[in-house]
């Protein structure tokens, strides 16, 4: 199962974490896992294009992105994370057995 966790502070998204393989199909053929990975990596590309400071950690079945000080780009960062969240939601809407999404206030 893939667990997607978004993190918020002061009602603002500050990052998210994607952990685990969905297990819907065999490794290398799992389209659900590929879709989730693509959206997660979109956040990295977006942060790079915005030229903002962020922390990232990527390994097999794991991606975490946390925005550091982004006051100059707050609107853009919120748009980026909200777009990723809505994309994740649409991908996993009928896939509760394989993926779940939650939001945590930190």
C-alpha distance (Angstrom), angle and dihedral (degrees) to the residues before:
residue distance angle dihedral
X1 . . .
X2 3.79 . .
X3 3.78 117.5 .
X4 3.82 117.3 -159.2
X5 3.80 115.5 -165.8
X6 3.79 123.8 -175.7
X7 3.79 118.5 -161.8
X8 3.79 124.2 -145.7
X9 3.78 132.4 -173.9
X10 3.80 123.2 -175.5
X11 3.80 89.3 -4.3
X12 3.84 91.3 -57.5
X13 3.80 127.0 112.1
X14 3.78 111.3 -116.6
X15 3.79 100.2 173.9
X16 3.77 148.8 -49.9
X17 3.78 142.7 -125.3
X18 3.80 130.0 -144.2
X19 3.79 114.6 -162.7
X20 3.79 131.7 -179.2
X21 3.78 139.3 7.0
X22 3.79 118.3 -80.6
X23 3.78 94.9 -129.8
X24 3.80 91.3 -147.7
X25 3.81 91.5 127.8
X26 3.78 136.4 3.1
X27 3.79 119.0 -67.1
X28 3.79 111.3 -78.1
X29 3.82 93.2 20.8
X30 3.80 99.8 60.9
X31 3.81 105.3 116.4
X32 3.81 93.3 -178.2
X33 3.79 90.6 56.1
X34 3.81 90.2 47.0
X35 3.82 91.7 51.9
X36 3.80 92.1 50.5
X37 3.81 91.5 47.2
X38 3.79 91.6 50.4
X39 3.81 93.2 54.0
X40 3.80 91.4 45.9
X41 3.79 91.8 52.0
X42 3.80 89.7 48.4
X43 3.81 87.8 68.9
X44 3.81 90.4 56.5
X45 3.81 91.5 49.9
X46 3.80 91.0 46.8
X47 3.81 92.7 50.3
X48 3.80 89.9 49.2
X49 3.81 91.6 50.4
X50 3.81 90.5 49.4
X51 3.81 88.8 49.5
X52 3.79 92.7 -135.5
X53 3.78 128.0 150.4
X54 3.76 113.9 -103.4
X55 3.78 142.8 154.5
X56 3.76 120.0 -125.0
X57 3.76 135.4 -179.8
X58 3.78 121.7 -173.1
X59 3.79 130.5 178.5
X60 3.80 137.0 139.7
X61 3.80 106.7 -46.1
X62 3.80 93.4 -4.5
X63 3.81 137.1 92.5
X64 3.78 128.1 164.2
X65 3.79 127.3 178.4
X66 3.79 123.7 -178.7
X67 3.78 122.6 177.8
X68 3.75 115.3 -133.7
X69 3.83 118.1 -157.4
X70 3.80 104.6 -17.2
X71 3.81 104.0 160.1
X72 3.80 91.0 127.4
X73 3.81 91.0 55.0
X74 3.79 102.4 31.3
X75 3.83 96.0 129.6
X76 3.78 92.1 47.3
X77 3.80 93.9 46.4
X78 3.80 92.1 49.7
X79 3.80 90.5 48.4
X80 3.82 90.9 49.6
X81 3.81 94.3 50.0
X82 3.81 94.5 42.0
X83 3.80 89.6 50.9
X84 3.80 90.4 51.2
X85 3.81 91.6 47.1
X86 3.80 93.6 50.9
X87 3.80 90.1 46.4
X88 3.81 91.6 51.5
X89 3.80 90.3 48.0
X90 3.80 92.6 52.5
X91 3.81 92.0 47.3
X92 3.81 96.3 49.9
X93 3.82 100.3 34.3
X94 3.82 92.4 110.6
X95 3.80 96.3 26.5
X96 3.83 102.7 78.0
X97 3.80 90.8 137.5
X98 3.81 91.3 59.1
X99 3.82 107.3 31.2
X100 3.79 141.0 20.2
X101 3.78 134.8 -171.3
X102 3.79 129.2 -152.0
X103 3.79 138.6 169.7
X104 3.80 121.4 -138.3
X105 3.78 127.2 -167.1
X106 3.79 111.3 -139.5
